[in-house]
């Protein structure tokens, strides 16, 4: 991926992990939910960066598909965690 797009994707993915960890450490359901919502937004952002990189020809179809399917699964799991 080009530098700025790769950097933005990396920051978004790091934010997903950090917010899941922080949410898991919260005692209140509201605190957990808030961090899981932020994590889901960051996962969506990472997905957008990956799509941009693919559109510019910096990712193969195979790599794009693999990354996209993993991010979709992460978003699904976060959505389940948010609804609990």
PyMOL commands that place a pseudoatom at each C-alpha (Angstrom):
pseudoatom trace, name=CA, resn=UNK, resi=1, chain=A, elem=C, hetatm=0, pos=[0.000, 0.000, 0.000]
pseudoatom trace, name=CA, resn=UNK, resi=2, chain=A, elem=C, hetatm=0, pos=[1.188, 3.560, -0.589]
pseudoatom trace, name=CA, resn=UNK, resi=3, chain=A, elem=C, hetatm=0, pos=[2.762, 5.206, 2.455]
pseudoatom trace, name=CA, resn=UNK, resi=4, chain=A, elem=C, hetatm=0, pos=[-0.067, 7.410, 3.721]
pseudoatom trace, name=CA, resn=UNK, resi=5, chain=A, elem=C, hetatm=0, pos=[-2.776, 4.830, 3.060]
pseudoatom trace, name=CA, resn=UNK, resi=6, chain=A, elem=C, hetatm=0, pos=[-0.723, 2.074, 4.717]
pseudoatom trace, name=CA, resn=UNK, resi=7, chain=A, elem=C, hetatm=0, pos=[-0.005, 4.307, 7.694]
pseudoatom trace, name=CA, resn=UNK, resi=8, chain=A, elem=C, hetatm=0, pos=[-3.682, 5.224, 8.101]
pseudoatom trace, name=CA, resn=UNK, resi=9, chain=A, elem=C, hetatm=0, pos=[-4.713, 1.555, 7.839]
pseudoatom trace, name=CA, resn=UNK, resi=10, chain=A, elem=C, hetatm=0, pos=[-2.135, 0.592, 10.476]
pseudoatom trace, name=CA, resn=UNK, resi=11, chain=A, elem=C, hetatm=0, pos=[-3.373, 3.306, 12.854]
pseudoatom trace, name=CA, resn=UNK, resi=12, chain=A, elem=C, hetatm=0, pos=[-6.988, 2.226, 12.351]
pseudoatom trace, name=CA, resn=UNK, resi=13, chain=A, elem=C, hetatm=0, pos=[-6.122, -1.437, 12.982]
pseudoatom trace, name=CA, resn=UNK, resi=14, chain=A, elem=C, hetatm=0, pos=[-4.129, -0.530, 16.107]
pseudoatom trace, name=CA, resn=UNK, resi=15, chain=A, elem=C, hetatm=0, pos=[-7.140, 1.455, 17.300]
pseudoatom trace, name=CA, resn=UNK, resi=16, chain=A, elem=C, hetatm=0, pos=[-9.371, -1.606, 16.870]
pseudoatom trace, name=CA, resn=UNK, resi=17, chain=A, elem=C, hetatm=0, pos=[-7.131, -3.679, 19.116]
pseudoatom trace, name=CA, resn=UNK, resi=18, chain=A, elem=C, hetatm=0, pos=[-6.608, -0.906, 21.691]
pseudoatom trace, name=CA, resn=UNK, resi=19, chain=A, elem=C, hetatm=0, pos=[-10.320, -0.139, 22.014]
pseudoatom trace, name=CA, resn=UNK, resi=20, chain=A, elem=C, hetatm=0, pos=[-11.281, -3.804, 22.360]
pseudoatom trace, name=CA, resn=UNK, resi=21, chain=A, elem=C, hetatm=0, pos=[-8.699, -4.152, 25.127]
pseudoatom trace, name=CA, resn=UNK, resi=22, chain=A, elem=C, hetatm=0, pos=[-9.842, -0.985, 26.855]
pseudoatom trace, name=CA, resn=UNK, resi=23, chain=A, elem=C, hetatm=0, pos=[-13.496, -1.964, 26.557]
pseudoatom trace, name=CA, resn=UNK, resi=24, chain=A, elem=C, hetatm=0, pos=[-12.788, -5.395, 28.008]
pseudoatom trace, name=CA, resn=UNK, resi=25, chain=A, elem=C, hetatm=0, pos=[-11.192, -3.712, 31.003]
pseudoatom trace, name=CA, resn=UNK, resi=26, chain=A, elem=C, hetatm=0, pos=[-14.232, -1.582, 31.781]
pseudoatom trace, name=CA, resn=UNK, resi=27, chain=A, elem=C, hetatm=0, pos=[-16.550, -2.694, 34.539]
pseudoatom trace, name=CA, resn=UNK, resi=28, chain=A, elem=C, hetatm=0, pos=[-19.646, -0.960, 33.258]
pseudoatom trace, name=CA, resn=UNK, resi=29, chain=A, elem=C, hetatm=0, pos=[-21.544, -2.221, 30.230]
pseudoatom trace, name=CA, resn=UNK, resi=30, chain=A, elem=C, hetatm=0, pos=[-21.831, 1.355, 28.976]
pseudoatom trace, name=CA, resn=UNK, resi=31, chain=A, elem=C, hetatm=0, pos=[-18.054, 1.800, 29.091]
pseudoatom trace, name=CA, resn=UNK, resi=32, chain=A, elem=C, hetatm=0, pos=[-17.496, -1.485, 27.299]
pseudoatom trace, name=CA, resn=UNK, resi=33, chain=A, elem=C, hetatm=0, pos=[-20.075, -0.647, 24.663]
pseudoatom trace, name=CA, resn=UNK, resi=34, chain=A, elem=C, hetatm=0, pos=[-18.551, 2.797, 24.001]
pseudoatom trace, name=CA, resn=UNK, resi=35, chain=A, elem=C, hetatm=0, pos=[-15.120, 1.322, 23.311]
pseudoatom trace, name=CA, resn=UNK, resi=36, chain=A, elem=C, hetatm=0, pos=[-16.526, -1.475, 21.158]
pseudoatom trace, name=CA, resn=UNK, resi=37, chain=A, elem=C, hetatm=0, pos=[-18.388, 1.108, 19.064]
pseudoatom trace, name=CA, resn=UNK, resi=38, chain=A, elem=C, hetatm=0, pos=[-15.146, 3.038, 18.566]
pseudoatom trace, name=CA, resn=UNK, resi=39, chain=A, elem=C, hetatm=0, pos=[-13.357, -0.208, 17.637]
pseudoatom trace, name=CA, resn=UNK, resi=40, chain=A, elem=C, hetatm=0, pos=[-16.047, -1.004, 15.069]
pseudoatom trace, name=CA, resn=UNK, resi=41, chain=A, elem=C, hetatm=0, pos=[-15.661, 2.434, 13.514]
pseudoatom trace, name=CA, resn=UNK, resi=42, chain=A, elem=C, hetatm=0, pos=[-11.903, 1.934, 13.312]
pseudoatom trace, name=CA, resn=UNK, resi=43, chain=A, elem=C, hetatm=0, pos=[-12.416, -1.447, 11.630]
pseudoatom trace, name=CA, resn=UNK, resi=44, chain=A, elem=C, hetatm=0, pos=[-14.656, 0.218, 9.058]
pseudoatom trace, name=CA, resn=UNK, resi=45, chain=A, elem=C, hetatm=0, pos=[-11.990, 2.881, 8.503]
pseudoatom trace, name=CA, resn=UNK, resi=46, chain=A, elem=C, hetatm=0, pos=[-9.308, 0.214, 7.985]
pseudoatom trace, name=CA, resn=UNK, resi=47, chain=A, elem=C, hetatm=0, pos=[-11.609, -1.463, 5.479]
pseudoatom trace, name=CA, resn=UNK, resi=48, chain=A, elem=C, hetatm=0, pos=[-11.934, 1.788, 3.558]
pseudoatom trace, name=CA, resn=UNK, resi=49, chain=A, elem=C, hetatm=0, pos=[-8.150, 2.213, 3.436]
pseudoatom trace, name=CA, resn=UNK, resi=50, chain=A, elem=C, hetatm=0, pos=[-7.736, -1.348, 2.193]
pseudoatom trace, name=CA, resn=UNK, resi=51, chain=A, elem=C, hetatm=0, pos=[-10.341, -0.759, -0.505]
pseudoatom trace, name=CA, resn=UNK, resi=52, chain=A, elem=C, hetatm=0, pos=[-8.564, 2.415, -1.609]
pseudoatom trace, name=CA, resn=UNK, resi=53, chain=A, elem=C, hetatm=0, pos=[-5.237, 0.595, -1.806]
pseudoatom trace, name=CA, resn=UNK, resi=54, chain=A, elem=C, hetatm=0, pos=[-6.886, -2.153, -3.866]
pseudoatom trace, name=CA, resn=UNK, resi=55, chain=A, elem=C, hetatm=0, pos=[-8.513, 0.382, -6.202]
pseudoatom trace, name=CA, resn=UNK, resi=56, chain=A, elem=C, hetatm=0, pos=[-5.124, 1.957, -6.829]
pseudoatom trace, name=CA, resn=UNK, resi=57, chain=A, elem=C, hetatm=0, pos=[-3.707, -1.456, -7.683]
pseudoatom trace, name=CA, resn=UNK, resi=58, chain=A, elem=C, hetatm=0, pos=[-1.547, -1.786, -4.574]
pseudoatom trace, name=CA, resn=UNK, resi=59, chain=A, elem=C, hetatm=0, pos=[-3.237, -4.995, -3.389]
pseudoatom trace, name=CA, resn=UNK, resi=60, chain=A, elem=C, hetatm=0, pos=[-3.966, -8.129, -5.339]
pseudoatom trace, name=CA, resn=UNK, resi=61, chain=A, elem=C, hetatm=0, pos=[-7.556, -9.289, -5.577]
pseudoatom trace, name=CA, resn=UNK, resi=62, chain=A, elem=C, hetatm=0, pos=[-6.643, -12.229, -3.366]
pseudoatom trace, name=CA, resn=UNK, resi=63, chain=A, elem=C, hetatm=0, pos=[-5.091, -10.081, -0.610]
pseudoatom trace, name=CA, resn=UNK, resi=64, chain=A, elem=C, hetatm=0, pos=[-7.950, -7.592, -0.776]
pseudoatom trace, name=CA, resn=UNK, resi=65, chain=A, elem=C, hetatm=0, pos=[-10.519, -10.365, -0.473]
pseudoatom trace, name=CA, resn=UNK, resi=66, chain=A, elem=C, hetatm=0, pos=[-8.717, -11.994, 2.466]
pseudoatom trace, name=CA, resn=UNK, resi=67, chain=A, elem=C, hetatm=0, pos=[-8.350, -8.713, 4.359]
pseudoatom trace, name=CA, resn=UNK, resi=68, chain=A, elem=C, hetatm=0, pos=[-11.925, -7.678, 3.600]
pseudoatom trace, name=CA, resn=UNK, resi=69, chain=A, elem=C, hetatm=0, pos=[-13.397, -10.971, 4.810]
pseudoatom trace, name=CA, resn=UNK, resi=70, chain=A, elem=C, hetatm=0, pos=[-11.404, -10.768, 8.065]
pseudoatom trace, name=CA, resn=UNK, resi=71, chain=A, elem=C, hetatm=0, pos=[-12.529, -7.205, 8.700]
pseudoatom trace, name=CA, resn=UNK, resi=72, chain=A, elem=C, hetatm=0, pos=[-16.146, -8.115, 7.983]
pseudoatom trace, name=CA, resn=UNK, resi=73, chain=A, elem=C, hetatm=0, pos=[-15.874, -10.858, 10.607]
pseudoatom trace, name=CA, resn=UNK, resi=74, chain=A, elem=C, hetatm=0, pos=[-14.342, -8.433, 13.122]
pseudoatom trace, name=CA, resn=UNK, resi=75, chain=A, elem=C, hetatm=0, pos=[-17.183, -5.965, 12.526]
pseudoatom trace, name=CA, resn=UNK, resi=76, chain=A, elem=C, hetatm=0, pos=[-19.741, -8.757, 12.983]
pseudoatom trace, name=CA, resn=UNK, resi=77, chain=A, elem=C, hetatm=0, pos=[-18.174, -9.829, 16.273]
pseudoatom trace, name=CA, resn=UNK, resi=78, chain=A, elem=C, hetatm=0, pos=[-18.002, -6.246, 17.535]
pseudoatom trace, name=CA, resn=UNK, resi=79, chain=A, elem=C, hetatm=0, pos=[-21.642, -5.709, 16.588]
pseudoatom trace, name=CA, resn=UNK, resi=80, chain=A, elem=C, hetatm=0, pos=[-22.574, -8.762, 18.665]
pseudoatom trace, name=CA, resn=UNK, resi=81, chain=A, elem=C, hetatm=0, pos=[-20.515, -7.455, 21.593]
pseudoatom trace, name=CA, resn=UNK, resi=82, chain=A, elem=C, hetatm=0, pos=[-22.173, -4.029, 21.333]
pseudoatom trace, name=CA, resn=UNK, resi=83, chain=A, elem=C, hetatm=0, pos=[-25.668, -5.526, 21.403]
pseudoatom trace, name=CA, resn=UNK, resi=84, chain=A, elem=C, hetatm=0, pos=[-25.054, -7.566, 24.569]
for i in range(1, 84): cmd.bond("trace and resi %d" % i, "trace and resi %d" % (i + 1))
show_as sticks, trace
zoom trace
